[in-house]
């Protein structure tokens, strides 16, 4: 997995190959039974339809960690959502940033997942919070879950 971050404050780009179909990766991004197993226990709520809510709840199912909108969607190839780090009191007041999930099928039964977290210029606390190990843990967990059926940790 690579971190090809050009400017940490403005854009973060992560790429990895996953031995899974685009449909399986899409489901892992948009269905709570998957996100709770690799995304810090969070429970996603989304239809994936542009203009509808895109929310992450804490493991308690009530505390909002993100409450934004689906900005664009082309299932199972691309999902663009707003992001605000509501789990962090200091970051919660920052403007929304944007996360783009691009899923490109490859020969051999695997896919290239590119996650771009941008529009971070006015959100330095969020940028620092998600940079490096923050996203790497999430994406490593996603890959491990899809390839082995088990999360990184229970």
N, C-alpha and C positions, 0 to 999 in steps of 0.2 A: 504494500500500500504506500502510496506516495502523498506527500503534502507539497503541492506545487504552489504554495501561497506566494503571490506576487507582492502584495502589500497587506500585511495582517490587518491593518485598520480598515481597509476598504473591501478586500475580497479574499476569500479562502477557498481553495479548490482541492478536493480530494478525489482520487481515482483508485479503483480496485476492481479486480476480476473476481467474479463469483460464479461458482459452478451451479447455476440456476437459470431458469427461464426468466424473461422479462416479467411474465405474469406472476411468478412466484415472488420476485423482488417487489413488484407493485403491491401485492398482498401484504408483504412484510412491512411495507412503509405505511399502508393505509388501514390495516386491521389491528384492533387492540390485542387480540390473542397473540400476535407476534410482537408488537412494540413493547409490551410489558415484559417480554423475555430478553430484550437486548437494549432498550432505550431507558436505562436507569429505572425500570419498573413503571414507566409512564404508560398511560392508556390513551391512545389516539382516538379522536372522534372526528370523522370526516366522511363525506360522500365522494370526495374527489372531484366534485363538479365546480367549475369556476363560479365565483361569487358566493359560495357557501362557506360556512365556518370550517376552520381547521384548528382543532384544539388538542392540546395534550393535558391530561390530568395527572396529578401525582398518584402514586400507588394507592392512596386512600380513596381515589375515585371522585373526590370533591374539590380539592385544591387545584386551581388552574395553574399550569406551568407555561402555557402558551394559549392565546386566544386571538387568532388572526383569521385570514381568509385564504381560500384557494384562489390564486391569481390566474393560473392557466393549467390546463390539463390535457394530456393526450395519452390515455391509458393504452397499454402499459409501458409507454416509452418516456413520458415526461410529466413531472408534477412540479408546479411552482407555487410556493406558499409564503405568506408573510410570517415573520417570527418576532416575538418579543419575549425576553427572558423573565417571565413573571415569577419564576422560582427564586430570583435574586432581587431583593428589595431595592438595591441601588440601580440595577439594570432595568427594572420594571418601568421606570419613567422615561427611558430612552425611546427614540423613534423606532418604529418597526424596521427590521432588516428583511432580507429575502433569502429563501433557500430554494434552489433548483435541483431536482433529482432527475438526471438524464440516464436512461437505461438503454444500452445498445447491445442487441444480440450479436454473438460472435459464433463462428464455426466451432463445432466441438461441444455444444451444449452448455456454454457459459456465456456470461454477459459482462460488459464493462459498465460499471456504475460510476458516474461522475456526479459528485455533490459540490455545488457552488453555493457558498454562503457569502452574499454581497450586500451592498447598501449599508455597510457598517461604518461609514465615515462619521456619522453623528452618534454612534453607539459604541464607544470605546470599551465600556465595561462588558457589554455582550461580546464584543470581538475578543477580548482577553479570555472571557469565560469559556467560549466554545473553541478557541484555537487549539491546535495541536492535540493534546491528549483528550480533550473533551469530545471532539468529533472522531478521533481515532478509536476511542473506546466504543462509541456507538457503532461505527462502521465495522470494526473488528467483530463486535457482538453479532451484528446482522449477518456478516459472512459466515461466522461459525455456526450460528443457528440454522441458516439455510443449507449449509453443506453437511452438517452432522446431526441436526435435529436437536442439539443441546445448546443451551446458552453458555457464555463464557464462565458464568458462575451461577449458582442457585441461591 
